[in-house]
Amino acid sequence: NSDWGVFFYWWLVFLLYTSFDTFLGVMLVVLMPNEQAANVLGIGLTMIWNIGSGFMIPYDQMPKAWQWLYWISPPGYALQGVLSTQFYCEGLGCPTMTVVNSTGDSSTTSVWEYTSSNFGLHYDRRWIAVGALVFCLVLTRVLTLLGLRFVCHLKR
């Protein structure tokens, strides 16, 4: 997709997700008693969110017990927004690909149809993804401020 709007949308999602990751680190440093605990929790959260983001295991193929991870995963919202705008295409000029299934049969489909059906991408939800990233960003800032106000790790 070669639209200027897609370019600026990509930068918006990139800015929001990078800011969220940075503010998550700040929040963890404020809430945890030391740097090592903040590091371990940050790595654990990032790993769990990336597993549940829908990229490695699409939502439809996740075990039912894991599907709640998809909805609380900030990387999932970033991927949903960015990938849906990058692969979305309508009309006759869309790039196509040949898909071969396990029995050896092949079919031709558009790249957008393939990615949307296999990874659960929805172009019409791209602004919901931005809203979810803004919510995550605001939540980390509020928790950081509450932590600064009420959490004290000093030993007297």
N, C-alpha and C positions, 0 to 999 in steps of 0.2 A: 504494500500500500504506500503510495508516494504523495500523500496529502500533508500539508503543513500542520493541519490539526492533529494528525496522528503523531507527528514529530513532537509537538508541544505537549500532547497527552503523555507520551512516553517520558518526557522530562519531568512532568508533574508527578507521575507515579514513581519514578526514580527518586525524585526529591523527597516525596512523602515517605517512601520505604526506607531510604537511607537515614532520614531524620528520625523515623521510628526506631531503627536499630541503635542509633546513637543515644536517643533518649532512654531506650530500654537499658542500655549499659549504665547510664547515669542513675536511673532508678534503682538498679540492682546494687550499685555501689552505695547508695544512700541507705537502702534497706538491709543490706547484709552486714554482718559484724566485721568482715575483713575482705580484702581484695580476692583472696583465693576462693572464698565461698561465692562471691559475685561471679567470678569466672566460671566456676563449675555450674552454677545455676543458669548462667547465660548460654553456655554451650549446650546444656541439656534442653533448655527451652527451644533454642534454635534447631537442634537436631529433631526434636519431636515435631515442631511446626513444619519443618521441611519434609518430613515423612508424610505428614497429614495434609500437605498443600495441594495434593491432586496431580502433581507432576510425575512422580515416580510410580505411584499407584493411583490411577484415575478413580474418582469418587464412586462410580458405578461398580468398580472391581474391588473396592475396599471391603473388608469384613464389616458387618453391621456394627460391631462393637467399636470400630475405629472411626466411623463416619462423623462423629461429633468433632473429631480433630480437624476435619476439613473446614468447619464453620468457625473455628476459633483460631485459624492459622493466618496470621498476617502475610506470610510469603505467598499463600494461596490466593489472596486477594490481589497482590501485586502481579502474580503470574496471570491470573484471570484477566486483569485489565490489559496488560501489555501484550500477551499472546493473542487475545481476541482482536485487538486493533491491528496487529501485524499480519495476521492471516486472513482477516475478513475480506471477502470479495464477492461481488454479485455481478451477474451478467455473463456475456459470452467470452470476455477476455481474461477470465480467471485461469491461473495456472492449474494444470491437471497432473495427476500421477497415476501410475499403474500399481494396483494393490494385488498381491498374490496371497491367497489364503492357505491354510494348512493342507488342503486337498490338492493344491496346484492350480486351481482355477484363478484366473486373473480378471480384474475389472478396472475400468478407468473412472476415477472420481476427481473432483476438484480438491485442492489442498485444504481449502476452508472446510468442506464437508468432512474430510478425513479427520482433521484436527478437532473440529467441533464435536464429532460423534465419538471419537476415541478419548479425548481429554476433557469433555464436558464444557467446552468454551461456549459462552453466550455473549455475542456482541452487544445485545441490548442491556446487559448487566455491567457494562464497563464503568458507568458512573456510580453504581452501587459499590463497586470495588474501591473507587476513590473515596466514597463516603466512609466505608469500613476502615480504610487506612487513616483517614482523618480522625475517626473515633478512637482507633488504637493509639494514635499519636497524642491526642488529648488525654486519654486515660493514663498513659505513662507519665505525662506531665503532672496530672492531678495527684497520682500516687507518689510521685517524687516530692511534690510540695507537702503532701500530708506526712510523708516520711521525714522530711526536714523538720517539720513542726513537732511530731510526736515520737520519733524514734531516736533514742540516744544510746550509743554503745560504750559510753564512758564508764569506767569502773572506779568508784571512789572508795 
